[in-house]
């Protein structure tokens, strides 16, 4: 894989990240000889959706989003001769809240260069929503709520399919984020079933719908995962099928921009 940039980067506007200034992310990217950096901050959640996390910090507020876009726009101009900066959002696909998500995209889409569509939030059998990657202990509670770890995995991949096929309007993100994020706690919560055929079918849908894939190195640094999202065999299959791959560090601090990208070279 040719590494030109880091296409999944957060910022000081992230409600659950660090306060590292935007310039620190950019300067680190330049030091690594990257020619592009894409800031993909967590978009606001749809109106009337209740954030299920204790800190209520899944996404930016509308006011924060306006400030974020303005700040990145200013730096695009300042660094135009040094690195190409993209203004983007990481948008949550939330089952049942497609219209609200479409409204957010219609509001901010005209100002964006890039965006990612990710699944962090699942609709549980009780109809409540849960955040699957909040913590290892919470994932265990989610597994109990669903009846088993495998039921959570099945629901996750079903929701990814819904995301791929969803009608989110003109500004729907064209890249699927961390396809196997559900594996974040896999060493503590192993599954009984094999999901390779399910993932393969999702790759077909990604290709058919002209979407691209986030190759996310963050999982390598999660103690209970220690693999890329998605793992290397899946990345090879995606590449064989002609799916465009974008390396992303999923950095929530400046020092981790471009982390472990050396593992992607020559892929």
C-alpha positions as CSV (number, residue, x, y, z in Angstrom):
1,X,0.0,0.0,0.0
2,X,1.3,3.4,-1.0
3,X,1.3,5.7,2.1
4,X,0.6,9.3,1.1
5,X,-1.3,10.5,4.1
6,X,-3.2,9.7,7.4
7,X,-6.9,9.8,6.6
8,X,-8.4,9.2,10.0
9,X,-7.3,11.8,12.5
10,X,-9.1,13.4,15.4
11,X,-8.4,16.8,17.0
12,X,-8.7,18.9,20.2
13,X,-12.4,19.3,19.3
14,X,-12.9,15.6,20.1
15,X,-15.0,15.3,23.3
16,X,-13.0,12.2,24.4
17,X,-9.6,13.0,23.0
18,X,-6.6,15.1,24.1
19,X,-6.2,18.9,23.9
20,X,-3.2,18.7,21.5
21,X,-3.5,21.6,19.1
22,X,-4.3,21.0,15.5
23,X,-0.9,22.3,14.5
24,X,0.8,19.6,16.4
25,X,-1.0,16.9,14.4
26,X,-0.1,18.7,11.2
27,X,3.6,19.2,12.1
28,X,3.9,15.5,13.0
29,X,2.5,14.5,9.7
30,X,4.9,16.8,7.9
31,X,7.9,15.4,9.9
32,X,6.8,11.9,8.6
33,X,6.9,13.2,5.0
34,X,3.1,12.6,4.6
35,X,1.7,14.7,1.9
36,X,-1.9,14.7,3.2
37,X,-3.8,14.6,6.5
38,X,-7.5,14.2,6.9
39,X,-9.1,15.5,10.1
40,X,-12.2,13.3,10.6
41,X,-13.7,14.5,13.9
42,X,-16.8,12.8,15.4
43,X,-19.9,14.5,13.9
44,X,-22.8,15.6,16.1
45,X,-25.3,12.9,16.9
46,X,-28.8,13.2,15.4
47,X,-31.3,15.4,17.1
48,X,-33.3,13.5,19.8
49,X,-30.7,10.7,20.0
50,X,-29.5,10.1,23.5
51,X,-25.8,9.4,23.8
52,X,-25.5,6.1,25.7
53,X,-22.0,6.8,27.1
54,X,-21.6,7.9,30.7
55,X,-19.8,11.1,29.7
56,X,-22.1,11.9,26.7
57,X,-19.1,12.4,24.6
58,X,-19.6,10.4,21.4
59,X,-19.7,13.5,19.2
60,X,-19.2,17.2,18.9
61,X,-22.0,19.7,19.6
62,X,-23.2,21.9,16.7
63,X,-21.3,24.8,18.1
64,X,-18.1,22.8,18.4
65,X,-18.5,21.6,14.8
66,X,-18.8,25.1,13.5
67,X,-15.6,26.1,15.4
68,X,-13.8,22.9,14.2
69,X,-14.5,23.5,10.5
70,X,-13.4,27.1,10.8
71,X,-10.2,26.2,12.6
72,X,-9.2,23.5,10.0
73,X,-10.1,25.9,7.1
74,X,-7.7,28.4,8.5
75,X,-4.9,25.9,8.7
76,X,-5.6,24.6,5.2
77,X,-4.6,28.0,4.0
78,X,-1.7,28.4,6.4
79,X,-0.1,25.1,5.4
80,X,-1.1,25.0,1.7
81,X,2.5,24.8,0.6
82,X,3.5,22.1,3.1
83,X,0.7,19.5,3.2
84,X,-2.7,19.0,1.8
85,X,-5.3,19.2,4.7
86,X,-8.8,17.8,4.4
87,X,-11.7,18.9,6.5
88,X,-13.8,15.8,7.4
89,X,-16.1,14.1,9.8
90,X,-16.5,10.6,11.2
91,X,-20.2,10.1,11.1
92,X,-22.0,7.5,13.2
93,X,-24.4,5.3,11.4
94,X,-27.2,4.7,13.9
95,X,-30.0,2.3,13.0
96,X,-33.3,4.1,13.0
97,X,-31.8,7.6,12.9
98,X,-31.0,7.8,9.2
99,X,-33.1,11.0,8.7
100,X,-31.4,12.8,11.5
101,X,-28.0,11.8,10.2
102,X,-29.0,13.0,6.7
103,X,-29.9,16.3,8.2
104,X,-26.5,16.7,9.8
105,X,-24.8,15.8,6.5
106,X,-26.9,18.2,4.6
107,X,-25.9,21.0,7.0
108,X,-22.1,20.3,7.0
109,X,-21.5,18.4,3.8
110,X,-20.9,21.5,1.7
111,X,-17.9,22.3,3.9
112,X,-16.3,18.9,3.9
113,X,-13.5,17.4,1.8
114,X,-13.8,13.9,3.3
115,X,-15.8,11.8,5.7
116,X,-16.0,8.3,7.2
117,X,-19.1,6.3,8.1
118,X,-18.6,4.2,11.2
119,X,-20.6,2.0,13.5
120,X,-20.0,2.5,17.2
121,X,-23.6,2.3,18.4
122,X,-25.8,-0.7,18.3
123,X,-29.5,-1.1,18.8
124,X,-30.0,-3.7,21.5
125,X,-32.8,-6.3,21.7
126,X,-34.3,-4.0,24.4
127,X,-34.4,-1.2,21.8
128,X,-31.9,0.8,23.8
129,X,-28.6,1.8,22.2
130,X,-25.2,0.8,23.4
131,X,-21.6,1.9,22.6
132,X,-19.7,-1.2,21.6
133,X,-16.2,0.1,22.0
134,X,-16.6,2.2,25.2
135,X,-14.7,-0.3,27.5
136,X,-14.0,-3.9,27.9
137,X,-16.3,-4.2,30.9
138,X,-19.1,-2.5,29.2
139,X,-18.7,-4.8,26.2
140,X,-19.2,-7.7,28.6
141,X,-22.4,-6.1,29.7
142,X,-23.5,-5.7,26.1
143,X,-22.8,-9.4,25.5
144,X,-25.1,-10.3,28.4
145,X,-27.7,-7.9,27.0
146,X,-27.6,-9.6,23.6
147,X,-27.3,-13.1,25.0
148,X,-23.8,-13.9,23.7
149,X,-20.7,-12.4,22.2
150,X,-21.6,-13.9,18.9
151,X,-25.0,-12.2,18.9
152,X,-23.2,-8.9,19.4
153,X,-20.9,-9.6,16.4
154,X,-23.9,-10.6,14.2
155,X,-25.7,-7.4,15.1
156,X,-22.6,-5.4,14.4
157,X,-22.1,-6.8,11.0
158,X,-25.8,-6.5,10.2
159,X,-25.6,-2.8,11.2
160,X,-22.5,-2.3,9.0
161,X,-24.5,-3.8,6.1
162,X,-27.3,-1.3,6.9
163,X,-24.7,1.5,6.9
164,X,-23.4,0.5,3.5
165,X,-26.9,0.4,1.9
166,X,-28.3,3.4,3.8
167,X,-29.6,6.4,2.0
168,X,-27.9,9.3,3.8
169,X,-28.3,11.7,0.9
170,X,-25.8,13.6,-1.3
171,X,-23.2,13.9,1.4
172,X,-23.1,10.3,2.5
173,X,-19.5,9.4,3.5
174,X,-17.8,7.3,0.9
175,X,-15.5,5.4,3.3
176,X,-16.4,2.7,5.9
177,X,-14.5,3.1,9.1
178,X,-12.7,0.4,11.0
179,X,-14.7,-2.5,9.5
180,X,-13.8,-4.9,12.3
181,X,-14.0,-2.6,15.3
182,X,-16.2,-5.2,17.0
183,X,-12.9,-7.1,17.6
184,X,-11.5,-4.5,19.9
185,X,-11.9,-6.8,22.9
186,X,-11.6,-10.1,21.1
187,X,-8.9,-11.5,23.3
188,X,-11.1,-11.2,26.4
189,X,-14.4,-12.1,24.6
190,X,-13.7,-14.7,21.9
191,X,-16.4,-15.8,19.5
192,X,-17.5,-19.3,18.6
193,X,-18.4,-18.6,15.0
194,X,-16.2,-17.6,12.0
195,X,-17.3,-14.3,10.4
196,X,-15.0,-14.3,7.4
197,X,-17.8,-15.1,5.0
198,X,-19.9,-12.3,6.5
199,X,-17.0,-9.9,6.1
200,X,-16.4,-11.1,2.5
201,X,-20.0,-10.4,1.7
202,X,-19.7,-6.9,3.1
203,X,-16.6,-6.3,1.0
204,X,-18.7,-7.2,-2.1
205,X,-21.3,-4.6,-1.0
206,X,-18.6,-2.0,-0.4
207,X,-17.3,-2.6,-3.9
208,X,-20.8,-2.6,-5.5
209,X,-21.6,0.7,-3.8
210,X,-18.4,2.3,-4.8
211,X,-17.3,2.8,-1.3
212,X,-13.7,2.7,0.1
213,X,-12.2,1.3,3.3
214,X,-10.5,2.7,6.3
215,X,-7.4,0.7,7.1
216,X,-7.2,1.5,10.8
217,X,-4.0,0.8,12.8
218,X,-5.5,1.8,16.1
219,X,-6.4,-1.8,16.9
220,X,-2.7,-2.7,17.1
221,X,-2.5,-0.6,20.2
222,X,-5.5,-2.0,22.0
223,X,-4.4,-4.6,24.5
224,X,-7.3,-7.0,23.9
225,X,-7.1,-6.7,20.1
226,X,-3.6,-6.2,18.8
227,X,-4.6,-6.3,15.1
228,X,-5.4,-3.8,12.4
229,X,-9.1,-3.0,11.7
230,X,-9.6,-5.0,9.5
231,X,-6.8,-7.7,9.8
232,X,-4.3,-8.2,7.1
233,X,-6.0,-11.1,5.3
234,X,-9.2,-9.0,4.9
235,X,-7.1,-6.1,3.7
236,X,-5.6,-8.3,1.0
237,X,-9.0,-9.5,-0.1
238,X,-10.3,-5.9,-0.3
239,X,-7.2,-5.0,-2.4
240,X,-7.8,-7.9,-4.7
241,X,-11.4,-6.7,-5.3
242,X,-10.2,-3.3,-6.2
243,X,-11.5,-1.5,-3.1
244,X,-9.7,1.8,-2.5
245,X,-7.9,1.6,0.8
246,X,-7.1,4.6,3.0
247,X,-4.6,4.3,5.9
248,X,-5.8,5.8,9.1
249,X,-4.2,6.0,12.6
250,X,-7.4,7.1,14.3
251,X,-5.2,9.4,16.3
252,X,-6.7,11.2,19.3
253,X,-3.4,12.7,20.1
254,X,-0.8,14.4,17.9
255,X,2.0,11.9,18.7
256,X,0.2,9.0,17.2
257,X,-0.3,10.4,13.7
258,X,0.9,7.8,11.2
259,X,1.4,5.1,13.8
260,X,2.4,1.7,12.6
261,X,2.0,2.7,8.9
262,X,5.3,0.9,8.2
263,X,3.3,-2.4,8.6
264,X,1.1,-1.3,5.7
265,X,3.9,-0.6,3.2
266,X,4.4,-3.2,0.5
267,X,1.0,-4.7,1.1
